Amino acid sequence: MHNAKHPLGAPSSPPAVRLRRPGWRDPRLLLGLVLVASSVALGSWLVASAGRTVPVYVAGETLVPGQALGAGDVSVRQVRLEGGTAAYLSAEDPVPEGLVLTRTVDEGELVARSAVSAEVDLGLRPVAVEPAGPLPRGVVTGSTVDLWFVPQPAGGAGGAGVGAAEAAPRELATGLTVAEVAEPDGTFAVGTEPTVHVLVPVADLPDVLAALAAEGSVEIVHVPGSASR
């Protein structure tokens, strides 16, 4: 067999195409470099932001409404806050003077600005209540309780007693905050049960104080779901 030959005048094979290296001034190369640099910068910023913390005040112990806020009541903690410290007391400055708690702040909780106010009368007064029996489980500083009056039954000690209708327990006040639970201390302490100091609204004071002075007992009822340890 004879190899086929191209007829005279037939066009030869097209020349091979060679790719040129992109030069430094090539727009595509410059755009790629810009994208890489931007990605690195954004990644570095995200990492730095994720690890950035700010100092804020946290409650060193349970704080209750009406309590004056002092430097000894709080500690400083470094935390990450997406919205900054605007909603909380920043520890970059000293604790402001003249602030009073308007709600309960649990131990270890960040002190929100909404939980304090300039010194005002909240209309609450602490009243000491000595329960007749053991203190209900869960009653601690900052927890919520109700007060009930249990009249002395007929024939009980201390008098002739009261009628059956009058002997029914009645509610004195509800939703009260426990300001302090004071344990008996000292050789001359009277009784073995703790004294509970509750914050009573001024409007409820006459009824509560009258019940404390009457024949019977004022009982403390813990509200489930409130602070307890």
C-alpha positions as a LaTeX table, in Angstrom:
\begin{tabular}{lrrr}
\hline
Residue & $x$ (\AA) & $y$ (\AA) & $z$ (\AA) \\
\hline
Met1 & 0.00 & 0.00 & 0.00 \\
His2 & 1.13 & 3.45 & $-0.75$ \\
Asn3 & 0.83 & 6.17 & 1.82 \\
Ala4 & $-1.63$ & 8.83 & 0.82 \\
Lys5 & 0.05 & 12.04 & 0.00 \\
His6 & $-1.42$ & 15.46 & 0.17 \\
Pro7 & $-2.01$ & 16.88 & $-3.27$ \\
Leu8 & 0.11 & 19.79 & $-4.22$ \\
Gly9 & $-1.18$ & 23.00 & $-2.81$ \\
Ala10 & $-3.16$ & 21.36 & 0.07 \\
Pro11 & $-3.04$ & 23.35 & 3.33 \\
Ser12 & $-0.71$ & 22.07 & 6.06 \\
Ser13 & $-1.74$ & 21.27 & 9.71 \\
Pro14 & $-2.69$ & 24.34 & 11.86 \\
Pro15 & 0.07 & 25.54 & 14.16 \\
Ala16 & $-0.14$ & 24.49 & 17.86 \\
Val17 & $-1.67$ & 27.08 & 20.21 \\
Arg18 & 0.60 & 28.04 & 23.10 \\
Leu19 & $-0.87$ & 29.35 & 26.36 \\
Arg20 & 0.75 & 32.44 & 27.66 \\
Arg21 & 1.52 & 32.87 & 31.34 \\
Pro22 & $-0.65$ & 35.57 & 32.89 \\
Gly23 & 1.40 & 38.63 & 33.61 \\
Trp24 & 1.25 & 40.68 & 36.78 \\
Arg25 & $-0.96$ & 43.16 & 35.02 \\
Asp26 & $-3.51$ & 40.56 & 34.00 \\
Pro27 & $-6.90$ & 41.67 & 35.49 \\
Arg28 & $-7.85$ & 38.07 & 36.33 \\
Leu29 & $-4.72$ & 37.55 & 38.39 \\
Leu30 & $-5.20$ & 40.83 & 40.22 \\
Leu31 & $-8.83$ & 39.99 & 40.97 \\
Gly32 & $-7.80$ & 36.59 & 42.37 \\
Leu33 & $-5.20$ & 38.17 & 44.62 \\
Val34 & $-7.76$ & 40.66 & 45.94 \\
Leu35 & $-10.25$ & 37.88 & 46.70 \\
Val36 & $-7.63$ & 35.81 & 48.55 \\
Ala37 & $-6.48$ & 38.82 & 50.59 \\
Ser38 & $-10.08$ & 39.71 & 51.45 \\
Ser39 & $-10.83$ & 36.15 & 52.59 \\
Val40 & $-7.76$ & 36.08 & 54.84 \\
Ala41 & $-8.64$ & 39.46 & 56.37 \\
Leu42 & $-12.26$ & 38.45 & 56.97 \\
Gly43 & $-11.22$ & 35.18 & 58.56 \\
Ser44 & $-8.78$ & 36.93 & 60.88 \\
Trp45 & $-11.45$ & 39.45 & 61.89 \\
Leu46 & $-13.99$ & 36.72 & 62.65 \\
Val47 & $-11.50$ & 34.80 & 64.77 \\
Ala48 & $-10.55$ & 37.95 & 66.68 \\
Ser49 & $-14.20$ & 38.91 & 67.19 \\
Ala50 & $-15.12$ & 35.44 & 68.43 \\
Gly51 & $-12.47$ & 35.59 & 71.13 \\
Arg52 & $-13.14$ & 39.18 & 72.21 \\
Thr53 & $-14.57$ & 39.58 & 75.72 \\
Val54 & $-15.72$ & 42.54 & 77.76 \\
Pro55 & $-15.78$ & 43.02 & 81.56 \\
Val56 & $-19.22$ & 43.22 & 83.20 \\
Tyr57 & $-20.51$ & 43.08 & 86.78 \\
Val58 & $-22.16$ & 39.91 & 88.09 \\
Ala59 & $-23.96$ & 39.43 & 91.39 \\
Gly60 & $-21.65$ & 38.00 & 94.04 \\
Glu61 & $-24.74$ & 36.79 & 95.94 \\
Thr62 & $-28.48$ & 36.97 & 95.47 \\
Leu63 & $-29.58$ & 40.62 & 95.35 \\
Val64 & $-33.14$ & 41.56 & 96.28 \\
Pro65 & $-35.43$ & 44.51 & 95.48 \\
Gly66 & $-34.80$ & 47.60 & 97.56 \\
Gln67 & $-31.18$ & 46.64 & 98.28 \\
Ala68 & $-28.58$ & 49.34 & 97.62 \\
Leu69 & $-25.98$ & 48.16 & 95.13 \\
Gly70 & $-22.39$ & 48.46 & 96.30 \\
Ala71 & $-18.99$ & 47.39 & 95.03 \\
Gly72 & $-18.92$ & 44.54 & 97.56 \\
Asp73 & $-22.10$ & 43.02 & 96.12 \\
Val74 & $-20.65$ & 42.29 & 92.69 \\
Ser75 & $-17.63$ & 40.76 & 91.00 \\
Val76 & $-16.12$ & 41.21 & 87.54 \\
Arg77 & $-16.42$ & 38.63 & 84.80 \\
Gln78 & $-15.12$ & 38.60 & 81.23 \\
Val79 & $-17.92$ & 37.60 & 78.84 \\
Arg80 & $-18.69$ & 37.69 & 75.12 \\
Leu81 & $-21.69$ & 39.88 & 74.32 \\
Glu82 & $-22.86$ & 40.25 & 70.74 \\
Gly83 & $-24.70$ & 43.48 & 71.47 \\
Gly84 & $-21.97$ & 45.00 & 73.65 \\
Thr85 & $-22.41$ & 46.03 & 77.28 \\
Ala86 & $-25.22$ & 48.54 & 76.73 \\
Ala87 & $-27.77$ & 46.31 & 78.50 \\
Tyr88 & $-25.52$ & 45.49 & 81.47 \\
Leu89 & $-23.39$ & 47.32 & 84.02 \\
Ser90 & $-19.95$ & 47.56 & 82.46 \\
Ala91 & $-17.04$ & 46.84 & 84.78 \\
Glu92 & $-14.88$ & 49.26 & 82.80 \\
Asp93 & $-16.26$ & 51.91 & 85.20 \\
Pro94 & $-16.75$ & 51.83 & 89.00 \\
Val95 & $-20.14$ & 50.74 & 90.33 \\
Pro96 & $-22.39$ & 53.84 & 90.12 \\
Glu97 & $-23.47$ & 55.28 & 93.44 \\
Gly98 & $-27.09$ & 55.55 & 94.52 \\
Leu99 & $-28.40$ & 52.50 & 92.65 \\
Val100 & $-31.10$ & 50.28 & 94.15 \\
Leu101 & $-32.22$ & 46.85 & 92.96 \\
Thr102 & $-35.71$ & 46.87 & 91.46 \\
Arg103 & $-35.91$ & 43.09 & 91.01 \\
Thr104 & $-34.14$ & 39.96 & 92.22 \\
Val105 & $-30.77$ & 39.20 & 90.64 \\
Asp106 & $-29.55$ & 35.69 & 91.35 \\
Glu107 & $-25.98$ & 34.89 & 92.38 \\
Gly108 & $-23.70$ & 34.75 & 89.32 \\
Glu109 & $-26.23$ & 36.57 & 87.09 \\
Leu110 & $-25.13$ & 39.54 & 84.99 \\
Val111 & $-26.40$ & 42.78 & 86.51 \\
Ala112 & $-28.72$ & 44.27 & 83.92 \\
Arg113 & $-29.26$ & 48.01 & 83.83 \\
Ser114 & $-32.99$ & 47.33 & 83.91 \\
Ala115 & $-32.57$ & 45.63 & 87.31 \\
Val116 & $-31.31$ & 48.80 & 89.04 \\
Ser117 & $-32.52$ & 52.36 & 89.35 \\
Ala118 & $-31.60$ & 55.59 & 91.04 \\
Glu119 & $-32.45$ & 55.48 & 94.72 \\
Val120 & $-36.24$ & 55.45 & 94.98 \\
Asp121 & $-38.87$ & 54.17 & 97.40 \\
Leu122 & $-40.19$ & 50.92 & 95.93 \\
Gly123 & $-43.03$ & 50.81 & 98.43 \\
Leu124 & $-41.64$ & 47.71 & 100.15 \\
Arg125 & $-40.80$ & 47.18 & 103.80 \\
Pro126 & $-38.90$ & 44.23 & 105.36 \\
Val127 & $-40.90$ & 42.29 & 107.93 \\
Ala128 & $-39.45$ & 39.54 & 110.11 \\
Val129 & $-41.54$ & 36.36 & 110.23 \\
Glu130 & $-40.74$ & 33.47 & 112.57 \\
Pro131 & $-42.51$ & 30.35 & 111.26 \\
Ala132 & $-44.10$ & 28.08 & 113.85 \\
Gly133 & $-42.68$ & 24.95 & 112.23 \\
Pro134 & $-39.80$ & 23.99 & 109.96 \\
Leu135 & $-39.08$ & 26.36 & 107.12 \\
Pro136 & $-40.43$ & 25.08 & 103.78 \\
Arg137 & $-37.79$ & 23.62 & 101.51 \\
Gly138 & $-36.63$ & 26.08 & 98.87 \\
Val139 & $-37.15$ & 29.25 & 100.91 \\
Val140 & $-33.89$ & 31.16 & 100.48 \\
Thr141 & $-32.83$ & 34.71 & 99.84 \\
Gly142 & $-34.43$ & 35.86 & 96.61 \\
Ser143 & $-37.20$ & 33.26 & 96.49 \\
Thr144 & $-40.88$ & 34.15 & 96.26 \\
Val145 & $-43.34$ & 33.30 & 99.05 \\
Asp146 & $-46.92$ & 33.84 & 100.15 \\
Leu147 & $-47.97$ & 34.64 & 103.71 \\
Trp148 & $-50.96$ & 32.95 & 105.35 \\
Phe149 & $-52.47$ & 33.50 & 108.78 \\
Val150 & $-53.57$ & 30.41 & 110.73 \\
Pro151 & $-55.71$ & 31.43 & 113.74 \\
Gln152 & $-55.29$ & 29.57 & 117.00 \\
Pro153 & $-57.91$ & 26.80 & 117.18 \\
Ala154 & $-60.63$ & 26.71 & 119.82 \\
Gly155 & $-59.32$ & 25.50 & 123.17 \\
Gly156 & $-55.72$ & 26.21 & 122.18 \\
Ala157 & $-53.11$ & 27.62 & 124.50 \\
Gly158 & $-53.21$ & 31.30 & 125.26 \\
Gly159 & $-56.99$ & 31.89 & 125.34 \\
Ala160 & $-60.44$ & 30.63 & 124.61 \\
Gly161 & $-59.72$ & 30.36 & 120.89 \\
Val162 & $-62.01$ & 31.29 & 118.02 \\
Gly163 & $-65.02$ & 29.85 & 116.23 \\
Ala164 & $-64.78$ & 27.32 & 113.41 \\
Ala165 & $-65.43$ & 29.91 & 110.70 \\
Glu166 & $-62.81$ & 32.27 & 112.07 \\
Ala167 & $-60.31$ & 29.41 & 112.51 \\
Ala168 & $-59.93$ & 28.89 & 108.74 \\
Pro169 & $-56.51$ & 29.98 & 107.41 \\
Arg170 & $-56.57$ & 33.11 & 105.27 \\
Glu171 & $-54.17$ & 34.62 & 102.79 \\
Leu172 & $-52.32$ & 37.74 & 103.90 \\
Ala173 & $-50.08$ & 38.64 & 100.96 \\
Thr174 & $-48.76$ & 36.92 & 97.84 \\
Gly175 & $-45.69$ & 37.08 & 95.64 \\
Leu176 & $-43.37$ & 38.48 & 98.30 \\
Thr177 & $-39.59$ & 38.40 & 97.92 \\
Val178 & $-37.43$ & 36.93 & 100.67 \\
Ala179 & $-34.81$ & 39.52 & 101.58 \\
Glu180 & $-32.92$ & 37.37 & 104.08 \\
Val181 & $-33.08$ & 34.08 & 105.95 \\
Ala182 & $-31.40$ & 34.57 & 109.32 \\
Glu183 & $-30.36$ & 31.42 & 111.15 \\
Pro184 & $-30.43$ & 31.40 & 114.99 \\
Asp185 & $-27.03$ & 32.47 & 116.24 \\
Gly186 & $-25.52$ & 32.84 & 119.65 \\
Thr187 & $-26.05$ & 31.26 & 123.04 \\
Phe188 & $-29.12$ & 33.36 & 123.83 \\
Ala189 & $-30.88$ & 32.77 & 120.52 \\
Val190 & $-34.62$ & 32.16 & 120.98 \\
Gly191 & $-35.98$ & 29.14 & 119.11 \\
Thr192 & $-34.31$ & 26.85 & 116.62 \\
Glu193 & $-36.04$ & 27.91 & 113.41 \\
Pro194 & $-34.66$ & 30.70 & 111.20 \\
Thr195 & $-36.25$ & 34.11 & 110.92 \\
Val196 & $-37.39$ & 35.03 & 107.41 \\
His197 & $-37.33$ & 38.69 & 106.38 \\
Val198 & $-39.84$ & 39.28 & 103.61 \\
Leu199 & $-40.45$ & 42.45 & 101.61 \\
Val200 & $-44.06$ & 43.46 & 102.15 \\
Pro201 & $-45.85$ & 46.16 & 100.11 \\
Val202 & $-46.86$ & 49.13 & 102.26 \\
Ala203 & $-50.52$ & 48.53 & 101.43 \\
Asp204 & $-50.35$ & 45.03 & 102.98 \\
Leu205 & $-48.46$ & 46.05 & 106.12 \\
Pro206 & $-51.51$ & 46.65 & 108.40 \\
Asp207 & $-52.94$ & 43.18 & 107.73 \\
Val208 & $-49.56$ & 41.42 & 108.04 \\
Leu209 & $-48.55$ & 43.21 & 111.24 \\
Ala210 & $-51.97$ & 42.62 & 112.79 \\
Ala211 & $-51.69$ & 38.92 & 112.01 \\
Leu212 & $-48.24$ & 38.74 & 113.61 \\
Ala213 & $-49.69$ & 40.22 & 116.79 \\
Ala214 & $-52.84$ & 38.07 & 116.82 \\
Glu215 & $-53.44$ & 34.67 & 118.41 \\
Gly216 & $-52.23$ & 32.25 & 115.78 \\
Ser217 & $-49.31$ & 31.92 & 113.43 \\
Val218 & $-48.14$ & 33.48 & 110.18 \\
Glu219 & $-47.02$ & 30.73 & 107.83 \\
Ile220 & $-44.64$ & 31.03 & 104.90 \\
Val221 & $-45.57$ & 29.18 & 101.70 \\
His222 & $-42.90$ & 28.81 & 99.02 \\
Val223 & $-43.98$ & 29.62 & 95.47 \\
Pro224 & $-42.76$ & 26.81 & 93.16 \\
Gly225 & $-40.45$ & 27.91 & 90.38 \\
Ser226 & $-38.87$ & 30.81 & 92.25 \\
Ala227 & $-35.23$ & 30.89 & 93.34 \\
Ser228 & $-34.10$ & 27.97 & 95.46 \\
Arg229 & $-30.78$ & 26.29 & 96.19 \\
\hline
\end{tabular}
